[in-house]
Amino acid sequence: MRRVFLVLLVAILFVNVSVFSKEEKLTVLFTGETHSYLYPCDCPLNPDGGLSRRSTLIRTIKEKQAATLALDAGGAFAGGKYDEKTQGVSADKSRTGFNLKAMEIMGYYVISLGDEEFAFGLDYLTEKMLSSKIAFISDNIYRPSGELFARPYVIKQFGDIRVGIIGVSTQEMLTGEFREALSGLRITDPVVATGKVLGTLRARTDLIIVLSHLGEELSKELIKNISGIDLLINAHRKISSRPFDRINDTVFAQFSFQGKSVGRVDFVFDEKRSLVDTRVKEIKLKQNIKNDPQIDSLLSEYEASVEKLEKKVQLDLYVMSDCPYGKEAETVLFPLAEELGKMVDLNLYYLVNKEGDSFTSLHGHSEVMEDRRQLAVANLYPDKLSAYIALYNHGVSGENVLRELGLEVSADEINSEKITAQLNEHAERSRRLRISSSPTLYINNVLYQGGFGALELRKYLCGLLPPAARSASRTCQKIPECLTNADCAGEKGKIGRCVDAGQLNAECEYQDAIVFNCQVVIADDCLMCNQFDIITTTEQLFPGVQLSIVEKDSPEGRALIEKYTLKLLPAYLFSPQVRKAYNYNEVKEGFIPLGDMLALEPGLVGASYFVNRNIKGNQLDIFVAALGLRGRKIVRDIIEYLEENPTSVKVNFHITGFIDEKNEVSARLGLREEEEARRMLVLKKLFPAKFLTYLKISRVESSYWQDALIALKLEPQKIRALAEGELGHQLFRKEAELSTSLGINEELAFLINNRELAQIKSLDTFRALLQKLSTK
């Protein structure tokens, strides 16, 4: 009885402490790399984002939780290689100014300085820093005088809780695209600078937040080298899609590109101001969030003002200077840019690789030297670069072109540190954008996928100009209304046809399209699905289509799955009227009858989500062909990665096979692969600990499989006998039945949570998938 009384007494005391203790809560809302995107994403799937929705969200949270901090980790300014809405410096400056006004209305407290903040030079940034209600911070950017360029930190107090917020900037800015704007500034080691500031702040604050514009790799290094950071918000770049992580005692948070989401971190403190709990959440700015009228009014003001500004089309051409195809693109683009004059900005970037202290290029050292020579001409004689390239591309050597044009360019200039720094930036730029093909053209930071014909490019560029500029341009008056029927596909619900295509008098004729419905049933929990391209293609193919997207777990989605016995998603269900639609006869072979509807073949739409398979959360099944050269290489990388980075995700490996129409078992590459598959499966069954090692050390290109078994201290003849016996054949048939039921015919495939089939072609993609899985 006495023991029962003591237990009850402890419970009562615990309840009383919980009820009467004074807890304080602090909420942090954050963004980064928004690039002054003002509106939601203009995409059919997940059109998230926009300042107006963000403002409503922040205001709603502040109404419920007064102790709320809104922070930005940098990249808030327009301009730069990732700004897909760029329209030239004047328009981008205006957009940035309105973005900052909106952030002030939302009550943002701090912006950490990133490289994009220097896009318009020091004068513009300094003016914004002085005039804005928002604090700009960085602990490691110094003026030539030795003074810090901005405040290194700020302290904000909510009740009894004091929060220290530190900003830190990347040293990559010194060699990046805005390096000229930083001329004379010095950026010190971020770890040393942040460690020093944090040492002074820790005793004065209860919580430390670092706004890190370093990129994921260096941000994580910062955490590992400095203790005492409670929350680090990363911007600049990321290699994983996981929005939050925990490293030691630090919450690691990632930006959402273009402001499509807002990150939220809630901190809970006890009565002694000790941190007792942390909760994290990513909030997508979806369509169900209402617009903020005040921000909408500001955006209307922006739209009225921007019409009066000079707008430009930005052309970024990536070439190898000795590439024939690159030369053809230059031959078209340079004269066209000169014709359009101030309406376009043409930038030339060279595709080189940095190896140690030197550069390499596909066409050898001579190509690198020509890149240097052309950069030197661009620096010394910018108005002569087009003439230089025209002669060089017609077969005149670089030295002779210089003489013919009377240009004095010394060897010292060609090999100068300035040219080296420019090539560094070109190499880094193409690496980050993953550009390796010459020519590659980005227009307003969006990859151009059309041809490089003079007429086609002229028409495309003129279509991007404001109407007034287009009408005033003599160049734009020299093009027909259309070149092909595709040019007449702009009017929704209309079928366009180009009459007299390619002639100056060519024009579009339109007729009403047949209207019909298409329901797209999607798996909203699909981790690797990409349905955007198919939806866009469907709208282009059938101008009259009325698309509706239905999530599988909605009442309508469940009803459609049951009615039409859908097994794979996404599923495209068309009303029968599609048979009367324009273009139907061209693609009718891709349709199958499904009850009272027509459906697109699952393979055509990349259907890869199995509706009826039981969900096995946090599980990843990897299917690899025994002798698949590429697949086995990736598997080796995966195994090595998993050995060094244990994961909570359950990873299973399978060996693929096939069951044919006669119910016979076979392998992709025949008998030799089947024999190796059976050996592997025997190992997996009897020696699971050695199975993965065998996958890693055995070689597809070698027939000496015995050597790998001997290295594992196994008897090759014993394994061979088991593989050729009943056990080996039973195991292989079971695996073949599984991979056949899933429709796997590649040498490497991944089954996610026993529901979703995906193709993964690199270790980086695998790592990103693991992170997605571990957050589910």
VOTI-291491 format. One line per 5 residues: their letters; for each residue x, y, z of C-alpha. Coordinates in steps of 0.001 Angstrom, whole numbers, plus 500000, padded with zeros to 6 digits. Example, Ala and Ser with C-alpha at 12.3 -4.5 7.8 and 13.67 -1.06 7.14 Angstrom:
REM VOTI-291491
AS = 512300/495500/507800; 513670/498940/507140
END
This chain:
REM VOTI-291491
MRRVF = 500000/500000/500000; 502825/502386/500883; 504466/501757/497468; 501190/502450/495635; 500830/505713/497577
LVLLV = 504352/506810/496621; 503712/506078/492948; 500509/508149/493041; 502294/510969/494836; 505054/511088/492186
AILFV = 502440/511119/489418; 500546/513993/491068; 503730/515992/491529; 504678/515424/487878; 501260/516614/486704
NVSVF = 501475/519712/488890; 504920/520607/487538; 503688/520175/483963; 500619/522312/484543; 502181/525169/486468
SKEEK = 505641/525372/484812; 506091/528384/482559; 507070/527314/479040; 508025/529766/476324; 507796/529028/472617
LTVLF = 509653/530634/469721; 508757/530044/466061; 511244/530584/463236; 509950/530897/459664; 512570/530953/456929
TGETH = 513235/531158/453197; 516312/531248/450973; 517207/531335/447268; 513893/532945/446363; 515527/535095/443623
SYLYP = 512752/537684/444030; 510115/535352/442614; 506913/537308/443088; 504297/534832/441894; 503472/531133/442295
CDCPL = 505187/528625/440033; 503587/528626/436557; 503471/524826/436439; 500388/522568/436087; 501442/520314/438972
NPDGG = 502153/521870/442361; 501869/525571/441373; 503169/526550/444797; 504775/529734/446068; 504167/533456/445622
LSRRS = 504659/536461/447901; 500924/536908/448492; 500416/533395/449871; 503635/533629/451888; 502456/536850/453506
TLIRT = 499117/535303/454481; 500876/532295/455991; 503331/534387/458028; 500584/536741/459251; 498352/533804/460258
IKEKQ = 501154/532163/462241; 502096/535456/463945; 498483/535979/465013; 498615/532673/466890; 502252/532864/467977
AATLA = 503548/536367/468734; 507133/535184/469259; 507798/534515/465561; 510945/535352/463588; 510963/535572/459774
LDAGG = 514464/535071/458357; 516056/534704/454907; 519338/532877/454258; 520230/534948/451175; 519675/534762/447439
AFAGG = 516701/537113/447832; 517763/539424/444985; 516904/538881/441320; 519570/538305/438672; 522131/535524/438432
KYDEK = 522238/532185/436695; 519227/530712/438515; 516788/533580/438007; 514418/532297/435323; 512427/535555/435330
TQGVS = 515308/537869/434418; 514514/540671/431998; 517683/542723/432179; 519258/544813/434924; 516633/547583/435058
ADKSR = 513666/545205/435308; 515483/542886/437720; 516376/545798/440020; 512734/546872/440073; 511579/543351/440905
TGFNL = 514135/543129/443702; 512958/546427/445162; 509322/545312/445232; 510343/541950/446705; 512111/543734/449578
KAMEI = 509043/545926/450170; 506906/542784/450399; 509372/541170/452816; 509188/544303/454997; 505378/544037/455036
MGYYV = 505722/540397/456106; 507981/541474/458962; 511226/539790/457897; 513904/540567/460466; 517159/539507/458765
ISLGD = 518627/538641/455347; 522018/536951/455218; 524237/538204/452393; 524576/535751/449520; 526194/536091/446105
EEFAF = 522927/537237/444443; 522785/540237/446785; 525788/541626/444868; 524128/541181/441437; 523672/544923/440865
GLDYL = 526893/546182/442447; 527923/547637/445783; 526106/550961/445385; 522720/549305/444876; 523258/546845/447744
TEKML = 524514/549557/450091; 521479/551725/449325; 519140/548827/450115; 521024/548004/453320; 520659/551610/454510
SSKIA = 517035/552113/453477; 515509/548723/454329; 513849/547891/457629; 515399/544442/457288; 518911/543867/458671
FISDN = 521540/542497/456241; 524210/540451/458035; 527483/538642/457297; 530325/537850/459686; 533092/537323/457113
IYRPS = 532902/540034/454367; 535370/542877/454904; 535918/546233/453185; 539400/547209/451926; 539730/549339/455082
GELFA = 539458/546230/457239; 535941/547012/458497; 533149/544465/458271; 530907/545142/455272; 527745/544369/457258
RPYVI = 526709/543596/460796; 527988/540121/461741; 524947/539260/463840; 521800/540627/465476; 520126/539780/468779
KQFGD = 516345/539622/469047; 514515/539243/472365; 511082/537694/472868; 510024/537888/476502; 512898/536363/478422
IRVGI = 514315/534507/475413; 517256/536119/473615; 518064/534871/470105; 521410/535422/468404; 521300/535357/464577
IGVST = 524607/535082/462682; 525101/535486/458922; 527963/533851/457015; 528779/534161/453284; 530480/531919/450755
QEMLT = 534031/532600/449617; 532976/531336/446171; 531618/534831/445505; 535175/536026/444902; 535409/533900/441734
GEFRE = 531710/533742/440839; 529638/535662/438318; 529397/538768/440522; 533101/538878/441401; 533543/542337/439834
ALSGL = 530949/543770/442221; 533063/542514/445126; 536245/544160/443849; 538343/545125/446867; 536238/543174/449363
RITDP = 537751/540316/451332; 535859/537174/452446; 537495/535286/455300; 537268/531636/456347; 533616/531010/457365
VVATG = 534468/528516/460117; 536954/530844/461808; 534689/533892/461483; 531543/532140/462717; 533366/530394/465555
KVLGT = 534660/533739/466802; 531231/535425/466676; 529477/532467/468255; 531957/532518/471145; 530927/536067/472031
LRART = 527195/535417/471552; 526696/532196/473451; 526907/533765/476922; 524500/536546/475917; 521777/534452/474267
DLIIV = 519564/531427/474810; 519436/530306/471170; 521901/530566/468269; 520718/530600/464641; 523175/530661/461723
LSHLG = 521986/531841/458318; 524562/530091/456162; 524986/531068/452523; 527679/528406/452065; 525895/525515/450349
EELSK = 525052/522151/451879; 528547/520646/451965; 530243/523593/453691; 527242/524287/455939; 527503/520752/457310
ELIKN = 531253/521173/457756; 530544/524339/459719; 528276/522424/462099; 530849/519657/462562; 533605/522165/463365
ISGID = 531664/524533/465634; 529542/523472/468594; 526717/525503/470049; 524609/526142/466905; 520948/525358/467605
LLINA = 519641/525956/464082; 521516/526361/460804; 519551/527424/457727; 521400/526635/454496; 521244/528483/451183
HRKIS = 523459/528835/448068; 523050/525221/446912; 521910/521840/448111; 522597/518282/447032; 519740/516603/448899
SRPFD = 516002/517184/448876; 515454/516477/452565; 514226/519765/454129; 515499/519040/457640; 518161/516959/459327
RINDT = 519876/516799/462697; 523665/516901/462908; 524985/516455/466437; 522839/518897/468463; 522064/521186/465531
VFAQF = 518897/521308/463430; 520033/521545/459799; 517426/523185/457544; 517361/523603/453751; 515969/526400/451572
SFQGK = 513071/525924/449163; 514032/527166/445685; 511979/530091/444350; 510057/530372/447612; 507678/527493/446924
SVGRV = 507707/526541/450619; 508378/528154/453975; 510365/526293/456594; 509113/526327/460172; 511037/525462/463343
DFVFD = 509379/525674/466779; 511593/525888/469875; 510187/525237/473365; 511985/526537/476475; 511340/525738/480140
EKRSL = 511082/528281/482964; 514900/528366/483200; 515171/529327/479501; 516618/525893/478680; 515677/524428/475303
VDTRV = 513533/521338/475923; 511936/520590/472544; 512336/521346/468825; 509773/520690/466104; 510306/521150/462355
KEIKL = 507957/521416/459406; 507996/522367/455720; 504889/524320/454677; 504154/524326/450950; 502545/527517/449684
KQNIK = 499642/525786/447950; 496575/527200/446236; 494416/526758/449343; 496319/529621/451033; 494483/532866/450321
NDPQI = 496213/535911/448859; 497128/538882/451032; 495294/541975/449652; 498130/544276/450736; 500693/542253/448775
DSLLS = 498334/541982/445801; 498092/545790/445769; 501896/546015/445834; 502161/543557/442937; 499684/545601/440903
EYEAS = 501894/548626/441477; 504902/546571/440327; 503133/545419/437150; 502203/548994/436253; 505751/550248/436807
VEKLE = 507606/547456/435053; 505877/548152/431736; 507832/551409/431520; 511236/549801/432121; 513754/548702/429523
KKVQL = 513615/544911/429296; 516236/542663/427787; 516516/539057/426710; 519539/537378/428254; 521384/534878/426036
DLYVM = 524000/532619/427620; 525807/530524/425013; 528071/527694/426231; 530567/526470/423627; 533912/524854/423038
SDCPY = 535843/527317/420890; 536953/524602/418427; 533641/522720/418297; 532145/522843/414746; 528581/522919/416102
GKEAE = 529491/525646/418566; 530962/527696/415717; 527729/527320/413734; 525717/528617/416686; 528063/531598/417090
TVLFP = 527766/532366/413372; 523997/532740/413815; 523788/534298/417281; 526425/537030/417101; 524968/538805/414018
LAEEL = 521452/538358/415422; 522464/539904/418765; 524010/542843/416926; 520808/543322/414900; 518658/543355/418037
GKMVD = 521110/545676/419795; 520182/546801/423312; 517211/544470/423465; 519441/541436/424131; 522529/540644/426178
LNLYY = 524716/537879/424708; 527172/536208/427095; 529701/533634/425909; 530888/530891/428264; 533564/528309/427499
LVNKE = 533161/524641/428424; 536365/523734/430231; 537179/521411/433111; 539336/522356/436079; 541895/519686/436992
GDSFT = 544173/520808/439794; 545729/524116/438771; 545133/523649/435046; 542254/523430/432577; 541319/520752/430055
SLHGH = 538920/520761/427121; 537575/518164/424696; 539722/519375/421776; 542928/519592/423786; 545273/522239/425147
SEVME = 545048/524367/421991; 541318/524831/422600; 541964/526051/426145; 544496/528547/424798; 541969/529768/422227
DRRQL = 539410/530196/425027; 541983/532361/426823; 542688/534386/423673; 538997/535069/423066; 538504/536118/426694
AVANL = 541445/538495/426368; 539904/540027/423229; 536570/540372/425060; 538318/542175/427946; 540474/544525/425836
YPDKL = 538341/545014/422706; 534735/544031/423542; 533387/545628/420369; 535779/543506/418250; 534946/540091/419716
SAYIA = 532220/539338/417159; 534549/540160/414250; 537338/538097/415809; 535095/535042/416254; 533686/535377/412726
LYNHG = 537174/535224/411195; 538399/532488/413517; 535342/530355/412753; 536110/530694/409023; 539474/528999/409500
VSGEN = 541849/531893/410177; 544276/531146/413035; 543950/533176/416204; 547315/534916/415764; 546441/535901/412180
VLREL = 543023/537209/413235; 544680/539472/415796; 547029/540826/413140; 544266/541269/410563; 542114/543230/413014
GLEVS = 545074/545177/414425; 544514/543950/417984; 547385/543980/420459; 546930/541037/422818; 550081/539890/424595
ADEIN = 550927/536429/425891; 550992/537905/429403; 547381/539060/429021; 546280/535668/427641; 547894/533863/430591
SEKIT = 547008/536479/433206; 545410/535771/436567; 542342/537680/435413; 541768/535273/432501; 542436/532318/434818
AQLNE = 539792/533630/437246; 537319/533992/434368; 537958/530436/433164; 537500/529253/436746; 534109/530894/436832
HAERS = 533172/529398/433455; 534192/525906/434627; 532254/526264/437876; 529220/527704/436102; 528950/524833/433616
RRLRI = 529593/522303/436394; 526806/523664/438578; 524402/523795/435630; 525623/520357/434443; 526372/521585/430940
SSSPT = 528760/519488/428847; 527349/519780/425316; 528509/522406/422793; 526533/524435/421902; 524116/524874/424808
LYINN = 521972/528000/424927; 520118/529378/427931; 517617/532173/427264; 516659/534105/430389; 518250/531285/432389
VLYQG = 515960/528677/430825; 517429/525966/428589; 516595/526601/424918; 515609/523351/423215; 514949/524572/419682
GFGAL = 517189/524590/416642; 519964/527033/415778; 518627/528053/412377; 518771/531831/411821; 515056/532206/411113
ELRKY = 513989/529950/413979; 516148/531783/416524; 515108/535206/415253; 511451/534293/415583; 511925/532838/419057
LCGLL = 513826/535863/420384; 511438/538393/418879; 508584/536543/420573; 510214/537256/423950; 510466/541000/423417
PPAAR = 507804/543402/424735; 505213/544237/422044; 506424/547810/421605; 510064/546746/421180; 509051/543973/418794
SASRT = 507040/546356/416622; 509892/548875/416512; 512545/546298/415562; 513324/546007/411864; 514785/542561/412582
CQKIP = 511500/541326/414017; 509608/542608/410975; 511615/540275/408752; 510098/537058/410068; 506876/535279/409123
ECLTN = 504088/534753/411617; 504840/531038/411670; 507423/528537/410473; 505579/525297/411326; 502217/524265/412747
ADCAG = 503852/524205/416181; 504109/528016/416016; 500328/528186/415881; 499691/526224/419061; 499351/529204/421379
EKGKI = 495574/529612/421574; 493998/527337/424155; 491152/525265/422778; 492126/526052/419180; 493854/524012/416486
GRCVD = 496399/526103/414660; 497788/525475/411155; 500639/527365/409492; 499594/528396/405965; 502486/528972/403505
AGQLN = 504955/527820/406167; 508411/529376/405947; 507314/532163/403567; 507267/535812/404649; 503494/535864/404158
AECEY = 502987/532712/406288; 500198/533036/408821; 498302/530952/411354; 494763/529778/410766; 492680/528511/413694
QDAIV = 489663/526327/414163; 487867/525243/417309; 489168/522012/418789; 486941/519131/419835; 486383/519481/423587
FNCQV = 486652/516327/425703; 487619/515330/429242; 490681/513578/430554; 491083/512528/434169; 494635/511887/435348
VIADD = 494740/509701/438439; 498025/510297/440237; 499776/508903/443279; 500415/511992/445395; 502825/510055/447650
CLMCN = 504978/508993/444689; 508583/509955/445508; 510247/509736/442078; 507334/510226/439658; 507572/512910/437005
QFDII = 504096/513533/435591; 504641/517142/434493; 506039/516334/431048; 503216/513953/430129; 500517/516398/431225
TTTEQ = 502130/519188/429196; 502501/516901/426171; 498831/515883/426404; 497720/519518/426399; 499931/520266/423397
LFPGV = 498770/517190/421494; 495064/517758/422143; 494211/521494/422272; 490612/520772/423334; 491426/518537/426299
QLSIV = 489893/519450/429649; 492356/517982/432122; 491535/517248/435740; 494083/515819/438162; 492696/513347/440701
EKDSP = 494704/512120/443703; 494392/508397/444302; 493327/508683/447946; 490561/511206/447271; 486985/509855/447112
EGRAL = 486943/510437/443339; 490331/508759/442951; 489282/505647/444894; 486089/505430/442845; 487991/505600/439537
IEKYT = 490523/502992/440669; 487741/500609/441644; 485543/501258/438583; 488319/500781/436019; 490399/498282/438032
LKLLP = 493462/500516/437774; 496667/498752/438722; 499290/501306/437699; 499458/505073/438146; 499444/507636/436723
AYLFS = 496429/506622/434656; 495090/508813/431831; 491368/508261/431275; 489874/509942/428166; 486239/510342/427276
PQVRK = 485352/508621/423944; 485153/512016/422183; 488951/511921/421961; 488487/509768/418839; 487204/512877/417033
AYNYN = 490080/515042/418223; 492769/516556/416070; 495902/514346/416114; 494050/511281/417441; 494874/509145/414394
EVKEG = 498568/509866/414860; 498585/508378/418371; 495599/506030/418404; 497859/502970/418727; 498775/504217/422199
FIPLG = 495166/503985/423459; 493460/500966/424983; 489718/500574/425693; 488854/500670/429387; 485146/500302/430081
DMLAL = 483389/503399/428774; 486690/505276/428505; 489945/505152/426581; 493235/505012/428455; 496799/505650/427392
EPGLV = 499075/502621/427591; 500780/502656/431037; 504197/502423/429419; 503601/505604/427387; 502916/507707/430490
GASYF = 505635/506210/432654; 503150/504478/434952; 505252/503059/437764; 503121/503142/440903; 501414/499839/441807
VNRNI = 498055/500608/443405; 497352/497174/444892; 500733/496206/446346; 500926/496408/450132; 502833/499428/451344
KGNQL = 506022/498540/453206; 507208/501850/454554; 510865/502769/454790; 511822/499939/452437; 513830/499934/449225
DIFVA = 514229/496875/446993; 517057/496983/444437; 516833/494705/441386; 520070/494147/439478; 520941/491896/436548
ALGLR = 523766/489529/437488; 525922/490569/434520; 524671/494119/434012; 527855/496154/433660; 526370/499583/434368
GRKIV = 523906/498343/436972; 526530/496370/438910; 528839/499398/438990; 526125/501558/440570; 525300/498746/442994
RDIIE = 528960/498588/444073; 528870/502329/444764; 525624/501923/446710; 526983/499098/448871; 530121/501086/449692
YLEEN = 528031/504121/450535; 525745/502094/452828; 528748/500594/454592; 529990/504089/455451; 526542/505631/456038
PTSVK = 524164/503315/457926; 520512/504083/457251; 517173/503366/458899; 515787/502440/455463; 515520/498689/454943
VNFHI = 517459/497932/451733; 517014/494559/449981; 518909/493340/446911; 517348/491107/444251; 518759/489415/441135
TGFID = 516518/489809/438108; 515254/487107/435782; 512348/486547/433382; 509423/484166/432995; 508462/483756/429348
EKNEV = 505110/482833/427807; 505962/479144/428176; 506580/479639/431925; 510280/479042/431435; 512938/480949/433377
SARLG = 515692/482869/431638; 518141/485723/432165; 518642/488879/430138; 522021/487791/428684; 521361/484067/428488
LREEE = 522815/481009/430192; 526002/482594/431552; 524029/485288/433366; 521516/482715/434628; 524340/480628/436124
EARRM = 525820/483674/437857; 522366/484699/439130; 521816/481278/440719; 525247/481432/442421; 524441/484861/443816
LVLKK = 521057/483744/445123; 522576/480721/446852; 525003/483073/448572; 522145/485377/449550; 520198/482450/451027
LFPAK = 522994/480591/452827; 525647/483272/453419; 523763/486592/453574; 526644/488381/455287; 528922/487540/452344
FLTYL = 526374/488122/449581; 526823/491905/449473; 530590/491571/449586; 530417/489227/446598; 528254/491758/444727
KISRV = 530916/494335/445442; 534100/492398/444612; 533047/490101/441767; 533487/491514/438288; 531022/491331/435386
ESSYW = 533816/491466/432826; 535615/488466/434355; 534609/484814/434107; 536718/483948/437160; 533859/484005/439637
QDALI = 535727/481398/441674; 538329/483990/442724; 535705/486116/444472; 534360/483085/446354; 537840/482036/447429
ALKLE = 538467/485575/448693; 535346/485143/450831; 536722/481801/452136; 533993/479791/450409; 534347/476616/448343
PQKIR = 533552/477389/444662; 532620/473797/443809; 530188/473584/446696; 528481/476851/445699; 528398/475713/442076
ALAEG = 526751/472418/442971; 524085/474160/445042; 523481/476713/442279; 523021/474005/439651; 520816/471944/441929
ELGHQ = 517213/472283/443009; 517919/475104/445495; 519514/477383/442886; 516724/476799/440360; 513985/477390/442961
LFRKE = 515563/480625/444175; 516051/481961/440645; 512481/481128/439599; 511131/482964/442629; 513187/486063/441805
AELST = 512290/485848/438125; 508582/485698/438986; 508905/488801/441137; 510826/490885/438607; 508503/489735/435782
SLGIN = 505396/490689/437799; 506875/494155/438208; 507683/494441/434515; 511391/494949/435153; 513405/494565/431969
EELAF = 516337/496878/432748; 519612/495847/434332; 518886/498022/437386; 515572/499027/438971; 514342/500197/442377
LINNR = 511068/499383/444146; 510186/502030/446741; 508012/501053/449715; 506868/498003/447712; 504727/500339/445591
ELAQI = 506751/502583/443286; 509158/501435/440575; 511961/503885/439714; 515078/504169/437577; 518149/505515/439363
KSLDT = 521304/506091/437366; 523742/507567/439872; 524827/507387/443492; 523743/511012/444027; 520172/510174/443014
FRALL = 520230/507137/445308; 521372/509287/448222; 518595/511793/447543; 516049/508944/447473; 517308/507586/450803
QKLST = 516849/510995/452372; 513307/511258/451004; 512477/507794/452341; 513879/508456/455794; 511657/511540/456201
K = 508449/509672/455379
END
